[in-house]
């Protein structure tokens, strides 16, 4: 199974809460990713491209699999920080 996703990765939970609030106020996922994400994917608006199931850490993948296409997750904590995930 091939998955596609975008994400915003931040170091602190309060940052993730702030980004999530901005998303609910209608700000662009891509702009917020490029402005706030600490992942190299920020340069592509948080786009992680296509990847096979099993490639991402379990918490990230579990959250991604629970989303419908174009749906945005709540805050997902992994060893890398705090993610907000959008399934593509």
Secondary structure, DSSP 8 states (H G I E B T S, - for coil): -EEEEEEEEESSHHHHHHHHHHHHTT--HHHHHHHH--SGGGGGTTEEEEEETTSS-HHHHHHHHTS-TT-EEEEEEETTEEEEEEE-
